[in-house]
Amino acid sequence: MSAMVAAAAARKFNRPCRMILSRADDCLTTGHRHNLEVDYEATADESGRVVRIKINANVNAGISMDLSIAWAFW
C-alpha cells in the first residue's frame, strides 16, 4: 500500500518520491515487525548449567529505530 502511494505521488509530480512512515504507521500498514536475525553461542559447565551466553542481534528497523531497541534488547 505504501509503495502505491509513493508511486502515485511520483507520477503526479513527475519526479522521484520517497515515503517515510513512523514506526507505528509502518506496523499498522505492513502488519508485521521488521526482520530480526539473532546469532548466539552458549557454554555450559560439566553439569549442564549455562555459564556463558554471547548474543549478536541484527535488527532491520528501516529508517526508524523507535521501539526496535526496546523489544530486541530487553
NORRANOR-V216177 format. One record per backbone hydrogen bond with DSSP energy under -0.5 kcal/mol. CO is the residue of the C=O (numbers start at 1). NH is the residue of the N-H. E is the energy in kcal/mol with one decimal. If there is no record, write none. Layout:
co->(CO;CO)
nh->(NH;NH)
e->(E;E)
This chain:
co->(1;2;3;4;5;6;7;8;9;10;10;18;19;22;23;24;25;26;27;35;36;37;39;41;43;43;45;49;52;54;56;57;58;58;59;61;65;67;68;69)
nh->(5;6;7;8;9;10;11;12;13;14;15;20;21;26;27;28;29;30;31;60;38;58;56;54;51;52;48;45;43;41;39;59;37;60;61;64;69;71;72;73)
e->(-1.8;-2.3;-2.4;-2.3;-2.1;-2.4;-2.3;-2.5;-2.5;-0.8;-1.4;-0.5;-0.6;-2.6;-2.4;-2.0;-2.5;-2.7;-1.7;-2.5;-0.5;-3.0;-2.8;-2.8;-2.8;-1.6;-1.8;-2.6;-2.9;-2.2;-2.6;-0.5;-2.6;-0.5;-1.2;-1.1;-1.0;-1.9;-2.1;-2.1)
